[in-house]
Amino acid sequence: MLYFLPAHYPLVSGTPTLLAGPPATILLFLTPFLLLPPPLSHSHCGRRKNKKLEVTVMIGRLGDGHHHATTIIKDRFLGFLIWQSFHSTFVYFICKTLLSPLAPSLTLLAAFFAFLFFQLSLLLFCTCLYLVSSPQFIRGVSPLELLVGLVKLIFVYRGQPLPYDFRRRAKVTLSFLLFLASSGVSAFLSVVCLSGSQVFGAIGLRGLVVGLIYGSHFLFSRRWVLEFPIIQRPLFFSYKMGILKAIVKAVKLSSAGYLVTLVLPIFLVNEHKSQRAMGDLIVEQILFYFASGVVFLCWELNCHLLQVFLTKRYLFAPPKGSAAAETNPSDHLLAALEETSPRSLLQHLAYLDLCMVSESNVDTWRRAAFFEETGDTYKKVIAVCLKPLEQLTLDLSEGLRSSPEKSFQLSHQLHSPTESSLREPFYDFQVCAWCARIASSLTVRSHKEDRFGVAQLSGSNAATISTLLACLLAVETLMGKKTNLQSSTQYLTGPANIKWAALSPARRDAITTNGMTANKKDDLHYSKAYSMADILRTSMYQIVSNFHQEMVSSSKAGLLEKDWIIAGKPLYGSHELLVQKLRLFLEFQAN
């Protein structure tokens, strides 16, 4: 039996690979999703470098147009299904080999169907896992909110669509319920197929319970939120790094699930329960424990593998040397940033690609295209990077609803249940962190690579610094740091004209308030606020360090405010407060 595997799948390179013999038979029967029609995109391709064909694994390139970008996620999902079938098949046969002395013997046809249903159960779990995965946290709706929404749909909106935010949150809630149900069904089928026990009801019910336990733990711990790695590695090495962690996690969860379901057989009605030997009960417990452990191991490996596939970098650029690369190399990237759905996975991949282009020296030709003579491309890139930071600043300012002078009274509000509006802005933490790094990196690179001076002449440098400073002030206010203007009366002059900061009553209150919230720094959003502040400070110091001489000259000439701060009203704080903060960075005292 022969079977051709398409070349665009990340398993092979070059021409289609011919599989023959038993491996082809196993693949054909055990992974029916391989028979799906191939994706339309040919993004996974090789490129010639130093007269050798360098295989690009999971790093795609846009081909003839932006319409190919819509198939990026589909290609990766299909590749994930293929790869997961390999390790699940390997784990299945290892488990069946080890449990063969204990499990009852099955006919060849029964063994085939058990294997087939095991693969189908994993396919169900992987599909629902893919549907529930998201690059950012999205708060769902409660059952009461869902009921109220249905009533409004019938009596208020009269068939008209509900608000987009409610529909998105309701869709997330429904995907959670679907994932929870699929976890129970998949565990039910997988445990029965692995154990081969004749006590179908007892084993299946316990498998259903452990599946629901796993699904609940997965959802409540927010493991469905994708985490982009700091260092991009090849597919194999990224997958290998998570194997040990997946094994440990599977052992812990299977042990907890086994202990929880240990009392279920007591409540099951079975007329043959008293007639069963003690040895059969012990064998049944051993089979269930190992079967549930194997199921959780396959699930953990699938979770890690999907994370690797979906968070891998994608190159939003035409092939180097093509006509599109010579004329408009940035169009594909800008289209992905501006035209895709906000906060979608495709937009996250576009921001990741832009961040790596801005910070690294791998694709310098792409970064050089930003600084073209008209300056339109650079202004568009900076605009799409500053937009999430501006939105973060506006959301925080609305949540704080206070002037900078009263910032020390607000540090405790981060943990208040009524101040959820202070937590929701940090749901976009990853995008905001990338945008701050991109804006600062491009500003720094413009110091040497901008031949036409478009960054300074277009006002992008002033807009970048003003946005970073305003966002930093809003985040520091949320953290409880005092951000009001400092007057000369706040300093006491001592011997040798040394200035000592006078501790005002407001500052004492700030110290007391900060000390009161010091034991709450373990909160996830509180740590994100600190991380965001560190990223913004680092970005500002990178800009100030590279333009220090120019900024000092402008300060001496009295033009610092005119050259490096926008003329309009800032998003947060005052114009004078931004200038004071910039001077602190110039003196390397902003901490």
RODO-2510 file (C-alpha; in nm, 4 decimals, decimal comma):
residues 591
     n   res          X          Y          Z
     1     m     0,0000     0,0000     0,0000
     2     l     0,1391     0,3397    -0,1024
     3     y     0,0527     0,6814     0,0340
     4     f     0,1855     1,0219    -0,0677
     5     l     0,2335     1,2892     0,1984
     6     p     0,2121     1,6444     0,0553
     7     a     0,5373     1,8368     0,0573
     8     h     0,3936     2,1502     0,2175
     9     y     0,3346     1,9713     0,5479
    10     p     0,6156     2,0449     0,7952
    11     l     0,7062     1,6765     0,8204
    12     v     0,8972     1,6685     0,4961
    13     s     1,0924     1,9003     0,2705
    14     g     1,1253     1,9210    -0,1031
    15     t     0,9168     1,6790    -0,3048
    16     p     0,6415     1,4545    -0,1690
    17     t     0,7668     1,1594     0,0311
    18     l     0,6600     0,8087    -0,0614
    19     l     0,5620     0,5853     0,2273
    20     a     0,5235     0,2133     0,1767
    21     g     0,4594    -0,0975     0,3806
    22     p     0,3213    -0,1128     0,7357
    23     p     0,3984     0,2495     0,8274
    24     a     0,1793     0,3688     0,5425
    25     t    -0,0982     0,1330     0,6473
    26     i    -0,0834     0,2571     1,0052
    27     l    -0,0927     0,6206     0,8960
    28     l    -0,3781     0,5622     0,6569
    29     f    -0,6017     0,3818     0,9029
    30     l    -0,5080     0,5531     1,2272
    31     t    -0,5049     0,9158     1,1164
    32     p    -0,8087     0,9705     0,8961
    33     f    -0,7539     1,3441     0,9041
    34     l    -0,4559     1,2961     0,6717
    35     l    -0,7107     1,2396     0,3971
    36     l    -0,8401     1,5959     0,4311
    37     p    -0,7781     1,8181     0,1279
    38     p    -0,4437     1,9975     0,1509
    39     p    -0,4350     2,3656     0,2485
    40     l    -0,4368     2,6262    -0,0235
    41     s    -0,1235     2,7952     0,1047
    42     h     0,2277     2,6862     0,0172
    43     s     0,3808     2,8790     0,3040
    44     h     0,6131     2,6044     0,4284
    45     c     0,8846     2,6026     0,1705
    46     g     1,2586     2,5895     0,1360
    47     r     1,4843     2,8761     0,0435
    48     r     1,8245     2,8648    -0,1223
    49     k     2,1105     3,0019     0,0818
    50     n     2,4828     2,9593     0,0091
    51     k     2,3877     2,7303    -0,2814
    52     k     2,2178     2,4880    -0,0424
    53     l     1,8507     2,4224     0,0151
    54     e     1,7708     2,5351     0,3662
    55     v     1,4502     2,3761     0,4922
    56     t     1,2266     2,6198     0,6751
    57     v     1,0202     2,4295     0,9332
    58     m     0,7097     2,6080     1,0527
    59     i     0,8390     2,9458     0,9327
    60     g     0,6139     3,0341     0,6441
    61     r     0,6275     3,3130     0,3930
    62     l     0,3421     3,4844     0,2232
    63     g     0,3246     3,4012    -0,1409
    64     d     0,1259     3,5796    -0,4088
    65     g    -0,0977     3,7925    -0,1848
    66     h    -0,2425     3,8616     0,1539
    67     h    -0,5294     3,6167     0,0962
    68     h    -0,2809     3,3382     0,1707
    69     a    -0,2527     3,4681     0,5263
    70     t    -0,5986     3,3345     0,6042
    71     t    -0,4679     2,9782     0,5712
    72     i    -0,1709     3,0195     0,8041
    73     i    -0,3519     2,8987     1,1147
    74     k    -0,5226     2,6204     0,9190
    75     d    -0,1875     2,4922     0,7927
    76     r    -0,0465     2,4866     1,1419
    77     f    -0,3477     2,3081     1,2852
    78     l    -0,3279     2,0352     1,0220
    79     g     0,0442     1,9988     1,0869
    80     f    -0,0291     1,9704     1,4580
    81     l    -0,2815     1,6918     1,3945
    82     i    -0,0259     1,4957     1,1952
    83     w     0,2497     1,5315     1,4521
    84     q     0,0271     1,4453     1,7469
    85     s    -0,0839     1,1239     1,5757
    86     f     0,2772     1,0023     1,5764
    87     h     0,3532     1,0430     1,9448
    88     s     0,0055     0,9224     2,0481
    89     t     0,0504     0,6093     1,8368
    90     f     0,3898     0,5465     1,9937
    91     v     0,2552     0,5971     2,3466
    92     y    -0,0439     0,3737     2,2761
    93     f     0,1634     0,0778     2,1607
    94     i     0,4055     0,1161     2,4503
    95     c     0,1146     0,1190     2,6954
    96     k    -0,0548    -0,1831     2,5367
    97     t     0,2724    -0,3738     2,5422
    98     l     0,3290    -0,3069     2,9121
    99     l    -0,0319    -0,3820     3,0088
   100     s    -0,0716    -0,6917     2,7913
   101     p    -0,0066    -0,9362     3,0821
   102     l    -0,2875    -0,7726     3,2846
   103     a    -0,5405    -0,6675     3,0210
   104     p    -0,7790    -0,9264     2,8778
   105     s    -0,6920    -1,0600     2,5329
   106     l    -0,8779    -0,9094     2,2369
   107     t    -0,9412    -1,0297     1,8879
   108     l    -0,7656    -0,8624     1,5975
   109     l    -1,0810    -0,6790     1,4930
   110     a    -1,1509    -0,5629     1,8495
   111     a    -0,7917    -0,4420     1,8877
   112     f    -0,8182    -0,2494     1,5593
   113     f    -1,1411    -0,0753     1,6623
   114     a    -0,9975     0,0015     2,0067
   115     f    -0,7001     0,1680     1,8416
   116     l    -0,9221     0,3530     1,5966
   117     f    -1,1539     0,4881     1,8669
   118     f    -0,8503     0,5914     2,0731
   119     q    -0,7269     0,8028     1,7818
   120     l    -1,0724     0,9448     1,7206
   121     s    -1,1041     1,0430     2,0865
   122     l    -0,7715     1,2260     2,0646
   123     l    -0,8853     1,3929     1,7449
   124     l    -1,1962     1,5184     1,9262
   125     f    -0,9889     1,6505     2,2151
   126     c    -0,7333     1,8192     1,9863
   127     t    -1,0045     1,9881     1,7810
   128     c    -1,1754     2,1319     2,0896
   129     l    -0,8365     2,2272     2,2329
   130     y    -0,7629     2,4235     1,9173
   131     l    -1,1027     2,5949     1,9308
   132     v    -1,0625     2,7038     2,2922
   133     s    -0,7012     2,8262     2,2581
   134     s    -0,6572     3,2028     2,2453
   135     p    -0,3554     3,4374     2,2440
   136     q    -0,5102     3,6512     2,5171
   137     f    -0,7411     3,6057     2,8132
   138     i    -1,1084     3,6735     2,7365
   139     r    -1,3603     3,6858     3,0177
   140     g    -1,6661     3,4716     2,9491
   141     v    -2,0248     3,5280     3,0530
   142     s    -2,1998     3,3775     3,3511
   143     p    -2,5144     3,1645     3,3065
   144     l    -2,7242     3,4567     3,4336
   145     e    -2,5672     3,6961     3,1835
   146     l    -2,6229     3,4445     2,9064
   147     l    -2,9894     3,4111     3,0035
   148     v    -3,0339     3,7883     3,0170
   149     g    -2,8693     3,8149     2,6758
   150     l    -3,1121     3,5652     2,5275
   151     v    -3,4064     3,7568     2,6747
   152     k    -3,2730     4,0823     2,5281
   153     l    -3,2223     3,9144     2,1925
   154     i    -3,5873     3,8119     2,1817
   155     f    -3,7672     4,1079     2,3392
   156     v    -3,5296     4,4053     2,3093
   157     y    -3,3211     4,3581     1,9966
   158     r    -3,6001     4,1599     1,8233
   159     g    -3,3727     3,9396     1,6190
   160     q    -3,1001     4,2017     1,5664
   161     p    -2,7410     4,1014     1,6554
   162     l    -2,6328     4,1527     2,0121
   163     p    -2,3315     4,3759     2,0892
   164     y    -2,0021     4,2416     1,9603
   165     d    -1,8409     4,2212     2,3034
   166     f    -2,1248     4,0110     2,4424
   167     r    -2,1233     3,7818     2,1397
   168     r    -1,7508     3,7299     2,1711
   169     r    -1,7722     3,6506     2,5421
   170     a    -2,0696     3,4195     2,4855
   171     k    -1,8751     3,2390     2,2144
   172     v    -1,5864     3,1901     2,4576
   173     t    -1,8209     3,0463     2,7203
   174     l    -1,9719     2,8039     2,4706
   175     s    -1,6246     2,6927     2,3628
   176     f    -1,5426     2,6276     2,7296
   177     l    -1,8507     2,4078     2,7678
   178     l    -1,7647     2,2247     2,4466
   179     f    -1,4085     2,1623     2,5626
   180     l    -1,5301     2,0373     2,8996
   181     a    -1,7733     1,7958     2,7351
   182     s    -1,5123     1,6756     2,4868
   183     s    -1,2658     1,6105     2,7708
   184     g    -1,5149     1,3821     2,9418
   185     v    -1,6120     1,1948     2,6237
   186     s    -1,2525     1,1634     2,5050
   187     a    -1,1361     1,0309     2,8429
   188     f    -1,4276     0,7855     2,8509
   189     l    -1,3347     0,6368     2,5114
   190     s    -0,9576     0,6468     2,5651
   191     v    -0,9603     0,4759     2,9051
   192     v    -1,1904     0,1989     2,7821
   193     c    -0,9790     0,1429     2,4699
   194     l    -0,6526     0,1338     2,6643
   195     s    -0,7650    -0,0860     2,9520
   196     g    -0,9635    -0,3325     2,7445
   197     s    -1,1590    -0,4118     3,0583
   198     q    -1,4829    -0,6027     3,0409
   199     v    -1,6232    -0,3838     3,3190
   200     f    -1,7188    -0,1206     3,0610
   201     g    -1,9447     0,0829     3,2868
   202     a    -1,7107     0,1194     3,5863
   203     i    -1,3997     0,1984     3,3825
   204     g    -1,5864     0,4272     3,1464
   205     l    -1,7553     0,6255     3,4225
   206     r    -1,4286     0,6794     3,6052
   207     g    -1,2680     0,7880     3,2785
   208     l    -1,5503     1,0353     3,2244
   209     v    -1,4964     1,1830     3,5712
   210     v    -1,1192     1,2200     3,5342
   211     g    -1,1752     1,3829     3,1953
   212     l    -1,4082     1,6390     3,3488
   213     i    -1,1548     1,6995     3,6260
   214     y    -0,8804     1,7617     3,3716
   215     g    -1,0989     1,9920     3,1640
   216     s    -1,2018     2,1955     3,4685
   217     h    -0,8402     2,2272     3,5845
   218     f    -0,7318     2,3292     3,2341
   219     l    -0,9930     2,6038     3,2093
   220     f    -0,9688     2,7469     3,5612
   221     s    -0,5880     2,7601     3,5493
   222     r    -0,6108     2,9516     3,2173
   223     r    -0,3868     2,7113     3,0351
   224     w    -0,5872     2,7815     2,7210
   225     v    -0,4133     3,1188     2,6909
   226     l    -0,1182     3,0833     2,4538
   227     e     0,2215     3,1896     2,5863
   228     f     0,4697     3,3039     2,3254
   229     p     0,8261     3,1894     2,3968
   230     i     1,0963     3,4460     2,4500
   231     i     1,3393     3,2521     2,2302
   232     q     1,2178     3,1034     1,9037
   233     r     1,3605     2,7543     1,8538
   234     p     1,3152     2,4907     1,5818
   235     l     1,0086     2,2746     1,6120
   236     f     1,1841     1,9626     1,7384
   237     f     1,3798     2,1392     2,0139
   238     s     1,0771     2,3369     2,1295
   239     y     0,8765     2,0156     2,1505
   240     k     1,1555     1,8284     2,3268
   241     m     1,1826     2,0899     2,6019
   242     g     0,8261     2,0253     2,7166
   243     i     0,8270     1,6447     2,7254
   244     l     0,9567     1,6085     3,0823
   245     k     0,7187     1,8730     3,2105
   246     a     0,4294     1,6984     3,0371
   247     i     0,5198     1,3656     3,1986
   248     v     0,5340     1,5180     3,5467
   249     k     0,2053     1,7008     3,4938
   250     a     0,0369     1,3854     3,3656
   251     v     0,1493     1,1830     3,6676
   252     k     0,0196     1,4448     3,9098
   253     l    -0,3175     1,4832     3,7404
   254     s    -0,3694     1,1094     3,6922
   255     s    -0,2874     1,0451     4,0574
   256     a    -0,5324     1,3141     4,1698
   257     g    -0,8001     1,1850     3,9343
   258     y    -0,7477     0,8276     4,0523
   259     l    -0,7900     0,9245     4,4170
   260     v    -1,1036     1,1249     4,3435
   261     t    -1,2669     0,8453     4,1437
   262     l    -1,1642     0,5743     4,3869
   263     v    -1,4994     0,5972     4,5656
   264     l    -1,7113     0,5759     4,2493
   265     p    -1,7215     0,1911     4,2266
   266     i    -1,8824     0,1828     4,5723
   267     f    -2,1942     0,3562     4,4407
   268     l    -2,2169     0,1563     4,1182
   269     v    -2,4884    -0,1077     4,1051
   270     n    -2,3375    -0,4376     3,9959
   271     e    -2,4913    -0,7732     4,0808
   272     h    -2,1602    -0,9492     4,0166
   273     k    -1,9624    -0,7166     4,2448
   274     s    -1,9581    -0,9581     4,5394
   275     q    -1,8594    -1,2516     4,3175
   276     r    -1,5427    -1,0882     4,1805
   277     a    -1,2100    -1,1926     4,3239
   278     m    -0,9842    -0,9504     4,5025
   279     g    -0,7179    -1,0046     4,2384
   280     d    -0,9505    -0,8871     3,9625
   281     l    -1,0281    -0,5684     4,1559
   282     i    -0,6586    -0,4966     4,2028
   283     v    -0,5897    -0,5565     3,8327
   284     e    -0,8751    -0,3242     3,7437
   285     q    -0,7289    -0,0483     3,9624
   286     i    -0,3870    -0,0907     3,8031
   287     l    -0,5320    -0,0818     3,4522
   288     f    -0,7344     0,2301     3,5216
   289     y    -0,4444     0,4160     3,6814
   290     f    -0,2057     0,3474     3,3943
   291     a    -0,4733     0,4077     3,1313
   292     s    -0,5660     0,7452     3,2796
   293     g    -0,1979     0,8333     3,3076
   294     v    -0,1411     0,7530     2,9391
   295     v    -0,4446     0,9594     2,8383
   296     f    -0,3252     1,2579     3,0393
   297     l     0,0252     1,2163     2,8960
   298     c    -0,1106     1,2290     2,5411
   299     w    -0,3210     1,5320     2,6298
   300     e    -0,0305     1,7151     2,7904
   301     l     0,1914     1,6439     2,4922
   302     n    -0,0833     1,7670     2,2614
   303     c    -0,1255     2,0877     2,4633
   304     h     0,2455     2,1557     2,4464
   305     l     0,2666     2,0671     2,0767
   306     l    -0,0235     2,2962     1,9863
   307     q     0,1435     2,5730     2,1856
   308     v     0,4624     2,5222     1,9851
   309     f     0,2845     2,5202     1,6496
   310     l     0,0613     2,8222     1,7074
   311     t     0,3265     3,0461     1,8659
   312     k     0,5980     2,9813     1,6079
   313     r     0,7142     3,2866     1,4200
   314     y     0,5738     3,3505     1,0740
   315     l     0,7515     3,5728     0,8222
   316     f     0,5033     3,8216     0,6806
   317     a     0,7221     3,9101     0,3855
   318     p     0,7693     3,8098     0,0224
   319     p     1,0720     3,5947    -0,0659
   320     k     1,3939     3,7889    -0,0737
   321     g     1,4921     3,8799    -0,4262
   322     s     1,1389     3,8708    -0,5662
   323     a     0,9697     4,1641    -0,7351
   324     a     0,7460     4,2229    -0,4321
   325     a     1,0516     4,2365    -0,2052
   326     e     1,2009     4,5110    -0,4212
   327     t     0,8872     4,7245    -0,4466
   328     n     0,6683     4,6779    -0,1372
   329     p     0,8273     4,4393     0,1156
   330     s     0,6227     4,5750     0,4082
   331     d     0,2740     4,5523     0,2574
   332     h     0,2039     4,1988     0,3806
   333     l     0,3084     4,2850     0,7359
   334     l     0,1080     4,6071     0,7459
   335     a    -0,1968     4,4296     0,6046
   336     a    -0,1748     4,1649     0,8783
   337     l    -0,1439     4,4348     1,1444
   338     e    -0,4176     4,6667     1,0198
   339     e    -0,6744     4,4463     0,8467
   340     t    -0,6921     4,1341     1,0630
   341     s    -0,9275     4,0992     1,3573
   342     p    -0,8066     4,2861     1,6666
   343     r    -0,6179     4,0680     1,9144
   344     s    -0,6475     3,7626     1,6895
   345     l    -0,3755     3,4998     1,6692
   346     l    -0,2780     3,6204     1,3231
   347     q    -0,2306     3,9736     1,4524
   348     h    -0,0204     3,8431     1,7410
   349     l     0,2017     3,6612     1,4933
   350     a     0,2363     3,9819     1,2926
   351     y     0,3437     4,1773     1,6024
   352     l     0,5903     3,9000     1,6906
   353     d     0,7402     3,9130     1,3422
   354     l     0,7674     4,2929     1,3575
   355     c     0,9306     4,2747     1,6991
   356     m     1,1962     4,0315     1,5786
   357     v     1,2629     4,2387     1,2669
   358     s     1,3024     4,5534     1,4777
   359     e     1,5294     4,4070     1,7435
   360     s     1,7442     4,1530     1,5579
   361     n     1,9798     4,1755     1,2637
   362     v     1,8406     3,8758     1,0758
   363     d     1,6207     4,0531     0,8195
   364     t     1,7885     4,3913     0,7959
   365     w     1,6528     4,4431     0,4448
   366     r     1,3008     4,4380     0,5829
   367     r     1,3834     4,6930     0,8519
   368     a     1,5586     4,9137     0,5963
   369     a     1,2348     4,9217     0,3967
   370     f     1,0646     5,0962     0,6896
   371     f     1,2877     5,4009     0,6446
   372     e     1,1943     5,4678     0,2823
   373     e     1,2122     5,8215     0,1497
   374     t     0,8458     5,9224     0,1780
   375     g     0,8222     5,8131     0,5423
   376     d     0,4704     5,6716     0,4992
   377     t     0,5741     5,3168     0,5878
   378     y     0,7538     5,4234     0,9039
   379     k     0,4584     5,6336     1,0192
   380     k     0,2209     5,3408     0,9624
   381     v     0,4453     5,1005     1,1539
   382     i     0,4827     5,3386     1,4470
   383     a     0,1083     5,4091     1,4450
   384     v     0,0125     5,0406     1,4726
   385     c     0,2650     5,0007     1,7560
   386     l     0,1523     5,3016     1,9561
   387     k    -0,2180     5,2233     1,9222
   388     p    -0,2235     4,9385     2,1830
   389     l    -0,0162     5,1488     2,4249
   390     e    -0,2520     5,4419     2,3818
   391     q    -0,5488     5,2142     2,4461
   392     l    -0,3813     5,0776     2,7591
   393     t    -0,3222     5,4314     2,8840
   394     l    -0,6814     5,5348     2,8196
   395     d    -0,8229     5,2251     2,9888
   396     l    -0,6054     5,2766     3,2955
   397     s    -0,6920     5,6459     3,3182
   398     e    -1,0621     5,5641     3,3027
   399     g    -1,0210     5,2968     3,5680
   400     l    -0,8215     5,5180     3,8010
   401     r    -1,0477     5,8257     3,7633
   402     s    -0,8122     6,0315     3,9702
   403     s    -0,5494     6,2988     3,9234
   404     p    -0,1814     6,2141     3,9584
   405     e    -0,1675     6,4017     4,2888
   406     k    -0,3869     6,1337     4,4538
   407     s    -0,2075     5,8374     4,3055
   408     f    -0,0822     5,7129     4,6427
   409     q    -0,4401     5,6443     4,7499
   410     l    -0,5122     5,4086     4,4618
   411     s    -0,2601     5,1301     4,4949
   412     h    -0,5015     4,9127     4,6895
   413     q    -0,7676     4,9396     4,4182
   414     l    -0,5843     4,6927     4,1963
   415     h    -0,7092     4,4139     4,4193
   416     s    -1,0568     4,5495     4,4800
   417     p    -1,3356     4,3400     4,3283
   418     t    -1,5126     4,6570     4,2164
   419     e    -1,2072     4,7718     4,0184
   420     s    -1,2125     4,5054     3,7502
   421     s    -1,1603     4,7820     3,4943
   422     l    -0,8025     4,8082     3,6222
   423     r    -0,7363     4,4425     3,5419
   424     e    -0,8907     4,4108     3,1988
   425     p    -0,6383     4,6435     3,0259
   426     f    -0,3606     4,3967     3,1098
   427     y    -0,5315     4,1211     2,9123
   428     d    -0,3372     4,2673     2,6163
   429     f    -0,0102     4,2577     2,8076
   430     q     0,1783     4,0576     2,5433
   431     v     0,0856     4,2896     2,2572
   432     c     0,1605     4,6015     2,4633
   433     a     0,4996     4,4608     2,5639
   434     w     0,5861     4,3897     2,2005
   435     c     0,4690     4,7340     2,0920
   436     a     0,6840     4,9119     2,3512
   437     r     0,9875     4,7106     2,2438
   438     i     0,9171     4,7677     1,8732
   439     a     0,8688     5,1426     1,9097
   440     s     1,1870     5,1862     2,1139
   441     s     1,3934     4,9577     1,8876
   442     l     1,2868     5,1359     1,5699
   443     t     1,3538     5,4733     1,7296
   444     v     1,7006     5,3583     1,8321
   445     r     1,7683     5,2073     1,4892
   446     s     1,6634     5,5302     1,3209
   447     h     1,9597     5,7034     1,4813
   448     k     2,1953     5,5231     1,2404
   449     e     1,9797     5,3584     0,9743
   450     d     1,7390     5,6415     0,8903
   451     r     1,9181     5,8049     0,5974
   452     f     1,6341     6,0452     0,5174
   453     g     1,5498     6,1463     0,8757
   454     v     1,1854     6,0455     0,8422
   455     a     1,1602     5,9371     1,2068
   456     q     1,2450     6,2827     1,3399
   457     l     1,0899     6,4951     1,0650
   458     s     0,7565     6,3125     1,0735
   459     g     0,7264     6,3590     1,4497
   460     s     0,7315     5,9844     1,5155
   461     n     1,0112     6,0111     1,7716
   462     a     0,8196     6,2690     1,9752
   463     a     0,5006     6,0632     1,9504
   464     t     0,6845     5,7507     2,0636
   465     i     0,8445     5,9169     2,3654
   466     s     0,5212     6,0903     2,4672
   467     t     0,3202     5,7682     2,4438
   468     l     0,5774     5,5674     2,6388
   469     l     0,5971     5,8311     2,9120
   470     a     0,2194     5,8687     2,9414
   471     c     0,1711     5,4928     2,9596
   472     l     0,4477     5,4641     3,2190
   473     l     0,2863     5,7331     3,4338
   474     a    -0,0503     5,5554     3,4198
   475     v     0,1038     5,2200     3,5151
   476     e     0,3057     5,3754     3,7977
   477     t    -0,0081     5,5442     3,9277
   478     l    -0,1776     5,2069     3,9336
   479     m     0,1172     5,0653     4,1279
   480     g     0,0793     5,3391     4,3891
   481     k     0,3800     5,5452     4,2913
   482     k     0,3614     5,9206     4,3355
   483     t     0,3681     6,0968     3,9989
   484     n     0,2918     6,4622     4,0800
   485     l     0,5191     6,7519     3,9915
   486     q     0,8035     6,8110     4,2353
   487     s     0,8720     7,1657     4,3399
   488     s     1,1874     7,3098     4,4842
   489     t     1,0297     7,3210     4,8306
   490     q     1,0396     6,9450     4,8443
   491     y     1,4186     6,9523     4,8844
   492     l     1,6272     7,0614     5,1823
   493     t     1,9756     7,1983     5,1178
   494     g     2,2388     7,0618     5,3505
   495     p     2,6168     7,1021     5,3814
   496     a     2,8130     7,1237     5,0570
   497     n     2,4899     7,2204     4,8774
   498     i     2,3602     6,8620     4,8889
   499     k     1,9846     6,8376     4,8257
   500     w     1,7885     6,6081     5,0544
   501     a     1,4335     6,5056     4,9676
   502     a     1,1840     6,6146     5,2334
   503     l     0,9343     6,3437     5,3270
   504     s     0,5915     6,5047     5,2967
   505     p     0,2796     6,3710     5,4715
   506     a     0,1475     6,2559     5,1351
   507     r     0,4670     6,0594     5,0784
   508     r     0,4326     5,8983     5,4207
   509     d     0,0816     5,7937     5,3267
   510     a     0,2171     5,6516     5,0050
   511     i     0,4749     5,4449     5,1914
   512     t     0,2084     5,3194     5,4282
   513     t    -0,0249     5,2331     5,1441
   514     n     0,2490     5,0574     4,9481
   515     g     0,3442     4,8612     5,2549
   516     m    -0,0166     4,7604     5,2988
   517     t    -0,0260     4,6147     4,9498
   518     a     0,3183     4,4585     4,9632
   519     n     0,1761     4,1220     5,0601
   520     k    -0,0504     4,1197     4,7537
   521     k     0,2189     4,1317     4,4868
   522     d     0,1564     3,7708     4,3966
   523     d    -0,1585     3,8725     4,2094
   524     l    -0,1249     3,8023     3,8359
   525     h    -0,2306     4,1478     3,7193
   526     y    -0,0217     4,3195     3,9846
   527     s     0,2864     4,1365     3,8548
   528     k     0,1911     4,2308     3,4988
   529     a     0,1743     4,5960     3,6030
   530     y     0,5278     4,5731     3,7426
   531     s     0,6478     4,3912     3,4302
   532     m     0,4898     4,6508     3,2046
   533     a     0,6540     4,9314     3,4009
   534     d     0,9933     4,7622     3,3670
   535     i     0,9466     4,7200     2,9924
   536     l     0,8458     5,0840     2,9486
   537     r     1,1417     5,2089     3,1562
   538     t     1,3818     4,9891     2,9630
   539     s     1,2410     5,1150     2,6344
   540     m     1,2786     5,4759     2,7441
   541     y     1,6346     5,4237     2,8658
   542     q     1,7277     5,2660     2,5317
   543     i     1,6032     5,5739     2,3482
   544     v     1,7612     5,8188     2,5927
   545     s     2,0950     5,6360     2,5857
   546     n     2,1178     5,6589     2,2059
   547     f     1,9878     6,0165     2,1774
   548     h     2,1430     6,1439     2,5000
   549     q     2,3710     6,3973     2,3358
   550     e     2,0937     6,5401     2,1196
   551     m     1,8520     6,5578     2,4133
   552     v     2,1063     6,7287     2,6381
   553     s     2,1735     6,9850     2,3679
   554     s     1,8026     7,0483     2,3275
   555     s     1,7646     7,0818     2,7035
   556     k     2,0414     7,3396     2,7260
   557     a     1,8860     7,5339     2,4407
   558     g     1,5419     7,5154     2,6024
   559     l     1,4013     7,3057     2,3151
   560     l     1,3632     6,9707     2,4914
   561     e     0,9892     7,0099     2,5217
   562     k     0,9521     7,1208     2,1598
   563     d     1,1743     6,8550     2,0014
   564     w     1,0848     6,5436     2,1994
   565     i     0,7305     6,5914     2,3375
   566     i     0,4140     6,6266     2,1327
   567     a     0,2396     6,9623     2,1391
   568     g    -0,1084     6,8348     2,2154
   569     k    -0,2504     6,7178     2,5450
   570     p    -0,1036     6,3810     2,6518
   571     l    -0,3236     6,0799     2,7123
   572     y    -0,2382     6,0804     3,0815
   573     g    -0,0866     6,3404     3,3061
   574     s     0,0101     6,6871     3,1960
   575     h     0,2572     6,8281     2,9482
   576     e     0,4838     6,9496     3,2270
   577     l     0,4751     6,6088     3,3947
   578     l     0,5996     6,4390     3,0779
   579     v     0,8861     6,6871     3,0497
   580     q     0,9810     6,6291     3,4134
   581     k     0,9743     6,2528     3,3614
   582     l     1,1922     6,2850     3,0530
   583     r     1,4441     6,4921     3,2475
   584     l     1,4595     6,2171     3,5097
   585     f     1,5470     5,9714     3,2339
   586     l     1,8147     6,2095     3,1070
   587     e     1,9643     6,2149     3,4573
   588     f     1,9218     5,8325     3,4805
   589     q     1,7117     5,8719     3,7938
   590     a     1,3813     5,7295     3,6713
   591     n     1,3177     5,4157     3,8720
***
